[in-house]
Each structure stands twice: as C-alpha cells, then as structure tokens.
Amino acid sequence: MLILSIFTVGCLLISFLIDSRKTLNGVRKGLKMFINLFPALLLMLSLVSVALLLIPEETLIKYMGEGSGVKGWLTSALLGSVALIPGFIAYPLCGIMVKSGVAYSTIAVFITTLMMVGILTMPIESRFFGWKTTIIRNILSFIGAVVIGFIMMLLL
Amino acid sequence: MMKNIKKYIVPFFFLAFIGVSYLWDFAAGEQIGVNFWLFFKEMILFLPLMFVLIGLFDVWVPREKIEKHIGTESGLKGTGLVILLATLQAGPLYGAFPFAYILWKKGCSIKNIFIYLGAFSTIKIPMITFEIGFLGLKFSLLRTLITMPVFIMIGYLMEWYLKDKNFEVRQQQDD
C-alpha cells in the first residue's frame, strides 16, 4: 500500500513536470472511471459483507477438510468461487487449513478459484465485458482451477 | 442525473440497514457493518490511486506502442510482456478490469487481455511472496508453474470463441 502510494505520487510528479495539462487530463479520466464504477463497487462490497457473515472461516475449513478427492475439490472450488477474500487474509487462512489437515491440492483449487473466479464480482466484470463473456471466462477459470488441483495432487 | 441517483438506491438501503442495526443492537447487522467497513477501507485507499495510474497510462502510452507490442500480431513475446506487466501489479481482480479496458482501447489482442486477467489474478509477485511465507516455496512455485499454461490456454480459448463475435471491452456497459 505504501509502495503504491509512493509510486503513484512519484509518477504524478514526474508526469506533471513534463506536461501538466496532460497530467490533469489523465487524472481526470482516471477519477471519472472510478466515480462511474463507485456505485457498483458499493453494491459488491455490500454483497460480500453479507456473504462473509453467512460463511465464516470455521465453516470454510470444516467443509474443505471433510471431503477428499473430487468431492473436496468441488466443495472448495465452489467456496472459492463465491468467496471474495483479499490475498492478505486468504493466505494466512490457507496456512491454518494446511495445519488443520486440508490437502494441498484442495488448497490449490481453493486459492485458484478464489483468485480467478468471482461470482460476486460478476456484476462489475459484466460492465466491462458483457454478461456472456463474463460467464464463459468464469466457467473456464473454474474448470482450470479443478485441473490445477488435479495436477498438484499428482505432483505433491 | 436521475440515472446516477438510481444507482445508489441499493447501497443507500444497505447502509441504512447497517445504521438501524447499530441503533437497535442487531448483532448480525453490526457484524455485516464491520465486514463492510473492512473491505471499504481497503478499496477507498487503494482504488483511487490505481485509477490515477490508469488515467496517466491512458494519456502517456500511445496506441501504436500497445498495438505493436501486445496486439494481434505480437505473438509469444507479446504474451510474455502482458504476463510481466500483470505480475508487477497488486490489488483485487475487480481492479484489473478498468486496466483491461484501457489495454483493449489501445489495441491489445483479445488473447492477451484474458491472459492479462489470468496472470493478474493468480501470479502477482507481491502476492506470491505472501504465498511462499504461508504455504511454502514448493507449493507456490508448483502452483505458479501449473497455473501459467492454464490461463494462457484460457486466453487462447477466449480469443478463439470471441474473435468473430464483435467482442469489445467497454467502460460502462448497460445490460
């Protein structure tokens, strides 16, 4: 976060020194995009905060630990697709899962779907890509995550 | 103007619900409020910075450059460049969509757009360092190596499917 702030301010400064008009134009363009997206983001965050209440961490670990093989992957793939957990929370969580006996391949499926498939962010994704493309990308990513889990299981 | 206000109706009721929950000590509502604040804090600090960078990228990087390096004729080198670009960034996937839009606007190929999204979501270097810390080097390295061909393939599949379907990335798409 700090690095990003410094980087942004640095870029802004350099850009401003070279061409102040172009810089202001760029900043305006960027912020306009942000403001356009803002209500959709609020909506998504609302959904996420409700979902997080319905699926607490303990439940996640319980369900993923129970099933092994295909059943375990499908459960974790589904959970990963719905959940929207930022990386800095997800990795410590996965660390706990490993310690509570969840298989590495199951964790790989969970992490990959968590990152690549976003059911809760689909309304935002569809604003940029349209619904059809969004759904296809998410389905392909879901299948991809299960494949990744399978290969991880063979190798680990 | 009306349309803009309309978009805020659901978030408004949501926030009102949280407010009422606090007033009446409704525990579940309060917990939702705490969750919301946690995510909102992350977003409100992070996203404006990212959009400023996107805006700067938009005004400074000329279309010809993007088209030449990661456009339809760019080949494997273009794909490599897109992956490199994505891994150096940080943040949640929904932050990558606006940048994908800028790349598309400037002539990035369909395949590379989706490879960008794949790389951005799975193998960002700041996140990988985190992953190594919690899940170990072996796991992280293996996952990275296996994931790469998977999202590259997804990129090819998406291009194959979308190439004659008038695909476009829009800033605001009304559905």
Interface residues (C-beta under 8 A of the other chain):
Chain A: M1 L4 S5 F7 T8 C11 L12 S15 K22 T23 N25 G26 V27 R28 K29 G30 L31 M33 F34 N36 L37 P39 A40 L41 L42 L43 M44 L45 S46 V48 S49 V50 L52 L53 L84 P86 G87 F88 Y91 P92 C94 G95 V98 Y104 I107 A108 I111 T112 M115 M116 G118 T121 I124 E125 S126 R127 F128 F129 G130 W131 T133 I136 R137 L140 S141 G144 V147 I148 I151 M152 L155 L156
Chain B: N4 K7 Y8 V10 P11 F14 A28 Q31 I32 G33 N35 F36 L38 F39 F40 E42 M43 L45 F46 L47 P48 L49 M50 F51 V52 L53 I54 G55 L56 F57 D58 V59 W60 A90 P92 L93 Y94 F97 P98 A100 Y101 F114 L117 G118 S121 T122 M127 F130 E131 G133 F134 L135 K138 F139 L142 R143 I146 T147 V150 F151 M153 I154 L157 M158 Y161 L162 F167 V169 R170 Q171 Q172 Q173 D175
